[in-house]
Amino acid sequence: MQFTVHSAKTNLSKLIDAALSGEEVVIAKGKRPVVKIVPIKQRRFEIGIWTENLGPGPDFLEPMSHDELAEWEGAD
């Protein structure tokens, strides 16, 4: 679909939704197409890219053992 600059300004949110759903959205100055609205690929945020090499990390919500707690508290 092709839109004029004026029409694109009026319907920008609809054009963004159309582009996100896979439609080709072109904006023209007069009759000459000048820009295209395309979605930006979203990358998934990943924690622990080395997990395969290092194994699983500690579970920080798991209670400490008595020995670990004693070390934290400085008990001998």
GINOR-V541248 format. One record per residue. N is the residue number from 1. SS is DSSP state (h for helix, s for strand, l for the rest). OMEGA is omega as a letter, one per 30 degrees, with the letter a starting at -180 (NA if undefined). Layout:
n:ss:omega
N:SS:OMEGA
N:SS:OMEGA
This chain:
n:ss:omega
1:l:a
2:s:a
3:s:l
4:s:l
5:h:a
6:h:l
7:h:l
8:h:l
9:h:a
10:h:a
11:l:a
12:h:a
13:h:l
14:h:l
15:h:l
16:h:l
17:h:l
18:h:l
19:h:l
20:h:l
21:l:l
22:l:l
23:l:l
24:l:a
25:s:a
26:s:l
27:s:a
28:s:l
29:s:a
30:l:l
31:l:a
32:s:l
33:s:a
34:s:l
35:s:l
36:s:l
37:s:l
38:l:l
39:l:l
40:l:l
41:l:a
42:l:l
43:l:l
44:l:l
45:l:a
46:l:l
47:l:l
48:l:l
49:l:l
50:l:a
51:h:a
52:h:a
53:h:a
54:h:a
55:l:a
56:l:l
57:l:a
58:l:l
59:l:a
60:l:l
61:l:l
62:l:l
63:l:l
64:l:l
65:l:l
66:h:l
67:h:l
68:h:l
69:h:l
70:h:l
71:h:l
72:h:a
73:h:l
74:l:l
75:l:l
76:l:NA
